[in-house]
Amino acid sequence: MKKIAVIGGGASGMMAAITAANSGGQVTIYEKNDRIGKKILATGNGKCNYSNRDFNTAYYYGQNTDKLEHLFEQFSVTDTISFFLEGGMLSKERNGYLYPLSEQASTVLDILRLKINKLSVRVELQSEVTAIEVLGKGNEFLVKVGGKGECYDRVVLTCGGCAAPKTGSDGSGYRLARGLGHRLVDTVPALVQLRCREDFFKIAAGVRCEASLSLGEKNSPIQVERGEVQFTDYGISGIPVFQFSRTAAYLLKERKEVPVYIDFFPDWEEAEYEEMCRRRTEDLSGKNAEEFLIGMANKKINMVMLRQAGIKPSEEAHKIGKERLKKLLFSYRKLCTHVVAANSFDHAQVSAGGVNMKEVTSSLESLLVPGLYFAGELLDIDGRCGGYNLQWAWTSGFVAGKNAAV
């Protein structure tokens, strides 16, 4: 029987511990918080979007993603559903997004805790691992907590990344990985709000609307996302923004310009939109500029568009001229803003970057230190918004835990 230490009691750590114990291992979880699974309770606004039926490995990012197909074959979305159903959790689906039927993240955590207790996994709370030493020729590990140490046959590092440090993900796992010889891909906040240069956001703050967003140059965007955009007093938020926030953060790290073009009419064909603009400019009598834009978008957005065009709301429409008004209307298809920063790790749902996947096997064992395994956000893999990061936690935790117990 292998004696296994799982460092970190988050989603991937609990899955690793459960799988290792199911495979015959004697498992101990070390958790720095006063309880395990603290971060799970905050996911999906407390409802826990635990996976997604619309699955594709293309929804994951990292410098080396070639092992993902094999990893997800070992523990798929279907396996995740079955795992929680076996524990008693019924699920509901919204456009592929999977939630507990109870719509409570605590249901997911309760099932994981019940399985941990049933398998007699030892849980050491308020126990921050300060160092891991490889003893002798590498057949044993000394796990240190404060001034005390305990020996193990295998170690699974599942300490999380840097996102939401108040839940315990403060980057300490990176320090442990470095101490064991691993290199890290630079980390940046992901699934996070973006701060923008322009000052018109104070006008639009609070508005939510459907739009298409293009990151990068308008005619050759790096990434295009669509969904409900939220305007804040400092920039942009919402799921489509979260989806390309990691790309924007890495571009900023390289000190590149990061323009974003917003199209408030993503469903309209060009000819259809042109015809609408032509009809709108036919009747200008008795209207000022603000009245001319009634119905185009939220009033706050209309005010932004007028300001960007240098037109006063009270200006008479017929005096502005049809050509200038058409230009104003077409600006709704390409409002440009420039990202200057991603919000901090305090606001991010996950962190991008981490232990390079080139340094682990397809079993998630370290190529540098035999017997050392990795899982979860600590690795340089992060997914899109929509349950994909928790699915990565379940899959990587399962693979690491199973192989650590062999």
C-alpha positions in Angstrom: 0.0 0.0 0.0 1.4 3.4 -1.1 1.5 6.2 1.4 0.4 9.3 -0.5 0.4 13.0 0.5 -2.0 15.3 -1.4 -1.0 18.9 -0.9 -4.1 21.1 -1.3 -7.7 20.3 -0.5 -9.4 22.0 -3.4 -11.4 20.4 -6.2 -8.4 18.6 -7.9 -6.9 17.6 -4.5 -10.1 16.0 -3.2 -10.6 14.1 -6.4 -7.0 13.0 -6.3 -7.3 11.8 -2.7 -10.6 10.0 -3.4 -9.2 8.2 -6.5 -5.9 7.3 -4.8 -7.8 5.9 -1.7 -10.2 4.0 -4.0 -7.1 2.5 -5.7 -5.7 1.2 -2.4 -3.5 4.1 -1.3 -3.2 5.4 2.3 -3.9 9.1 1.7 -3.4 12.3 3.7 -4.7 15.7 2.5 -2.7 18.8 3.7 -4.9 21.9 3.6 -3.8 25.4 4.8 -7.4 26.6 5.4 -9.6 25.6 8.3 -11.7 23.5 5.9 -11.3 21.8 2.5 -13.1 22.9 -0.7 -13.4 26.5 0.2 -13.1 27.8 -3.4 -15.7 25.4 -4.7 -18.4 27.2 -2.6 -17.8 30.4 -4.6 -18.0 28.9 -8.1 -20.8 29.7 -10.4 -22.0 32.4 -8.1 -22.6 29.8 -5.4 -24.4 27.4 -7.8 -21.3 25.5 -9.0 -21.1 25.1 -12.8 -19.2 21.8 -12.3 -18.8 20.8 -16.0 -20.2 21.2 -19.5 -21.6 18.8 -22.0 -20.4 20.9 -24.9 -16.8 19.6 -24.5 -13.8 20.1 -26.7 -10.1 20.1 -25.8 -9.9 23.3 -28.0 -11.6 25.0 -25.0 -8.4 24.7 -23.1 -5.2 26.8 -23.2 -1.6 26.4 -22.3 1.8 26.3 -24.0 1.6 22.5 -24.4 -1.9 21.0 -24.7 -1.0 17.8 -26.7 -1.7 15.5 -23.7 -5.2 16.7 -23.0 -7.0 14.3 -25.4 -5.5 11.3 -23.7 -6.2 12.8 -20.2 -9.8 13.5 -20.8 -10.3 10.0 -22.3 -9.4 8.7 -18.9 -12.0 10.8 -17.1 -14.6 12.5 -19.2 -17.6 14.8 -18.6 -19.8 11.6 -18.6 -17.5 10.2 -15.9 -17.9 13.4 -13.8 -21.7 13.2 -14.0 -21.6 9.5 -13.0 -19.2 10.3 -10.1 -21.5 12.8 -8.6 -24.7 10.9 -9.3 -23.2 7.9 -7.5 -22.8 10.2 -4.5 -26.5 11.2 -4.8 -26.3 14.5 -6.7 -28.9 15.1 -9.4 -27.9 17.5 -12.2 -29.5 20.2 -14.4 -28.3 21.5 -17.7 -28.5 25.0 -19.2 -27.1 25.2 -22.8 -24.6 22.5 -21.9 -23.6 24.1 -18.6 -24.0 21.5 -15.8 -25.1 22.4 -12.2 -26.4 20.5 -9.2 -30.2 20.3 -9.3 -30.1 21.9 -5.9 -28.2 24.9 -7.5 -26.0 24.8 -4.4 -22.2 24.5 -4.6 -22.4 23.0 -1.1 -24.0 19.9 -2.7 -20.8 19.2 -4.7 -18.6 19.8 -1.7 -20.8 17.6 0.6 -20.5 14.7 -1.8 -16.7 15.0 -2.0 -16.5 15.2 1.8 -18.7 12.2 2.3 -16.5 10.1 -0.1 -13.3 11.3 1.7 -14.7 10.3 5.1 -16.0 6.9 3.8 -12.5 6.1 2.4 -10.8 7.1 5.7 -8.7 9.8 4.0 -6.8 11.7 6.7 -7.3 15.4 6.5 -4.8 17.8 8.1 -6.4 21.3 8.3 -4.6 24.6 8.9 -1.4 22.7 7.8 0.6 24.7 5.2 3.3 22.6 3.6 6.5 24.7 3.8 8.8 22.2 2.0 9.0 18.9 0.3 12.3 17.0 0.3 13.3 14.0 -1.8 15.1 11.5 0.4 17.8 9.0 -0.6 17.6 8.0 -4.3 14.1 9.4 -4.7 12.0 6.6 -3.2 10.6 8.7 -0.4 9.4 12.2 0.2 9.6 14.2 3.4 6.7 16.6 3.7 7.3 19.4 6.1 4.6 21.5 7.9 6.3 24.0 10.1 9.0 22.3 12.1 7.5 18.8 11.7 7.9 16.3 8.9 6.3 13.1 7.7 7.5 10.6 5.0 5.5 9.5 2.0 5.9 7.2 -1.0 4.1 9.6 -3.3 3.2 13.3 -3.4 0.4 14.9 -5.4 0.7 18.7 -5.7 -2.7 20.3 -6.1 -2.2 23.7 -4.4 -4.0 25.7 -7.0 -2.7 28.8 -8.7 -2.9 32.5 -7.8 -6.6 33.3 -8.4 -8.8 34.2 -5.5 -6.0 34.2 -2.9 -8.5 34.6 0.0 -9.5 31.0 -0.6 -6.0 29.8 -0.2 -4.8 29.9 -3.8 -1.9 32.3 -3.1 0.8 30.7 -5.4 2.5 28.7 -2.7 2.3 25.6 -4.9 4.5 27.3 -7.5 7.2 27.8 -4.8 7.0 24.1 -3.9 7.2 23.1 -7.6 10.2 25.3 -8.1 11.9 23.8 -5.1 11.6 20.4 -6.7 13.3 21.7 -9.9 10.3 22.5 -12.1 10.0 25.6 -14.4 6.9 27.7 -14.6 5.2 29.3 -17.5 4.5 33.0 -16.5 1.2 33.4 -14.7 -1.5 36.0 -15.4 -5.1 36.4 -14.2 -7.7 34.7 -16.4 -11.5 34.8 -16.5 -11.3 38.3 -15.2 -12.5 41.9 -15.9 -10.5 44.2 -18.2 -9.5 47.8 -17.5 -9.6 50.2 -20.5 -8.0 53.5 -21.4 -11.0 55.5 -22.6 -12.9 57.7 -20.2 -16.4 57.1 -21.6 -16.9 54.0 -19.4 -18.1 56.2 -16.5 -21.1 57.1 -18.8 -21.9 53.5 -19.7 -21.3 52.0 -16.2 -24.0 49.5 -15.3 -25.1 48.7 -18.8 -25.4 45.1 -19.9 -26.1 44.2 -23.5 -25.5 41.5 -26.2 -22.5 42.2 -28.3 -19.7 40.7 -30.3 -16.2 41.6 -29.2 -13.1 41.3 -31.4 -9.7 41.3 -29.6 -6.9 42.7 -31.8 -7.0 44.6 -35.1 -10.5 44.9 -36.6 -9.7 43.2 -39.9 -7.6 40.4 -38.4 -8.7 39.7 -34.8 -6.9 37.3 -32.5 -10.1 36.2 -30.8 -13.8 36.9 -31.3 -16.3 36.3 -28.5 -20.0 37.0 -28.2 -22.4 37.3 -25.3 -23.7 39.7 -22.7 -21.1 42.4 -22.1 -21.1 44.4 -18.8 -19.8 47.9 -18.8 -18.1 49.1 -15.6 -16.8 52.5 -14.7 -13.3 51.3 -15.6 -13.8 49.0 -18.6 -15.5 45.7 -19.7 -16.7 42.6 -18.0 -19.0 39.6 -18.7 -18.5 36.1 -20.0 -17.2 37.2 -23.5 -14.6 39.4 -21.9 -13.6 36.6 -19.5 -13.1 34.3 -22.5 -10.3 36.3 -23.9 -9.0 38.0 -20.8 -6.0 35.6 -20.5 -5.0 36.4 -24.1 -5.3 40.1 -23.3 -3.3 39.7 -20.1 -0.4 37.9 -21.9 -0.4 40.5 -24.7 -0.1 43.2 -22.0 2.7 41.3 -20.4 4.5 41.6 -23.7 3.8 45.3 -23.7 1.6 45.2 -26.8 -1.4 47.3 -27.7 -4.6 45.5 -26.9 -7.6 47.0 -28.9 -11.1 45.6 -28.5 -13.8 46.3 -31.1 -17.4 46.1 -29.9 -20.3 45.4 -32.3 -23.7 46.1 -30.8 -25.5 44.5 -33.7 -23.9 41.0 -34.0 -27.0 39.4 -35.6 -27.3 41.9 -38.5 -26.1 41.3 -41.9 -24.2 44.2 -43.5 -26.8 44.9 -46.2 -29.6 44.7 -43.6 -27.9 47.1 -41.4 -27.1 49.6 -44.2 -30.8 49.6 -45.1 -31.8 50.3 -41.5 -29.4 53.2 -41.5 -30.7 54.5 -44.8 -34.3 54.5 -43.5 -33.4 56.1 -40.2 -31.7 59.0 -41.9 -34.7 59.7 -44.1 -36.8 61.3 -41.3 -34.8 63.9 -39.4 -37.5 66.6 -39.0 -37.9 67.9 -35.5 -35.3 65.6 -33.9 -32.2 66.4 -32.1 -29.2 64.0 -32.1 -30.3 62.2 -28.9 -33.8 61.7 -30.3 -32.4 60.5 -33.6 -30.7 57.6 -31.7 -33.8 56.5 -29.7 -34.1 52.7 -29.9 -30.6 52.1 -31.2 -29.2 50.9 -27.9 -29.3 51.6 -24.2 -29.5 55.4 -23.7 -26.1 55.4 -21.9 -24.5 53.7 -24.9 -26.2 56.2 -27.3 -24.6 59.0 -25.2 -21.2 57.3 -25.5 -21.6 57.1 -29.3 -22.5 60.8 -29.6 -19.6 61.8 -27.5 -17.2 59.7 -29.6 -18.6 61.3 -32.7 -18.2 64.8 -31.2 -21.9 65.5 -31.5 -23.9 67.2 -28.8 -27.2 65.4 -27.8 -29.1 68.7 -28.3 -27.8 69.3 -31.8 -30.5 69.3 -34.5 -30.3 66.2 -36.6 -30.9 67.8 -40.0 -28.1 70.3 -39.3 -25.6 67.4 -38.6 -26.1 66.0 -42.1 -26.9 62.5 -43.4 -23.4 61.5 -44.1 -22.2 62.3 -40.6 -25.3 60.6 -39.1 -24.6 57.5 -41.2 -21.0 57.5 -39.9 -22.4 57.8 -36.3 -24.8 54.8 -36.9 -22.0 52.6 -38.4 -19.8 53.4 -35.3 -22.1 51.0 -33.4 -20.5 48.1 -35.3 -16.9 49.0 -34.3 -16.7 50.9 -31.0 -13.0 50.7 -30.2 -11.5 50.6 -26.7 -8.0 49.8 -25.5 -7.3 47.4 -22.7 -4.6 48.7 -20.3 -4.8 46.1 -17.6 -6.5 42.9 -16.4 -8.0 43.1 -12.9 -5.8 41.4 -10.3 -5.7 37.8 -9.1 -8.1 38.9 -6.3 -10.8 39.2 -8.9 -9.8 36.3 -11.3 -11.6 33.0 -11.4 -8.5 31.2 -12.4 -4.8 31.8 -13.2 -3.2 31.0 -16.6 0.3 29.6 -16.6 2.0 27.3 -14.1 4.0 24.1 -14.2 5.0 23.4 -17.8 3.1 20.4 -19.2 6.3 19.4 -21.0 7.7 18.4 -17.6 5.1 15.8 -16.8 4.1 12.5 -18.3 0.7 11.6 -19.7 0.0 10.2 -16.2 0.8 13.7 -14.8 3.9 12.4 -13.0 6.9 14.6 -12.9 9.6 13.8 -15.5 12.2 15.3 -13.1 11.1 13.7 -9.8 9.6 10.2 -10.0 6.7 9.8 -7.6 5.7 13.4 -7.7 2.4 14.2 -9.4 0.5 17.4 -10.4 -3.1 18.2 -10.8 -5.4 21.2 -11.3 -4.7 24.9 -11.7 -1.1 24.4 -10.7 -0.4 23.1 -14.2 -0.2 25.3 -17.2 -3.7 24.5 -18.4 -6.7 26.8 -18.0 -10.1 26.6 -19.7 -12.9 28.8 -20.9 -15.6 30.0 -18.7 -18.4 27.4 -18.4 -17.4 24.6 -16.1 -14.3 23.7 -18.0 -11.8 24.5 -15.3 -13.6 22.3 -12.8 -13.7 19.6 -15.3 -9.9 19.9 -15.6 -9.7 19.6 -11.8 -11.8 16.4 -11.8 -9.9 14.9 -14.7 -6.4 15.8 -13.7 -7.1 14.9 -10.0 -8.4 11.5 -11.1 -5.4 10.7 -13.3 -2.9 11.9 -10.8 -4.5 10.1 -7.9 -5.0 6.8 -9.7 -1.4 6.7 -11.0 0.1 7.8 -7.6 -1.5 4.8 -6.0 -0.1 2.3 -8.5 
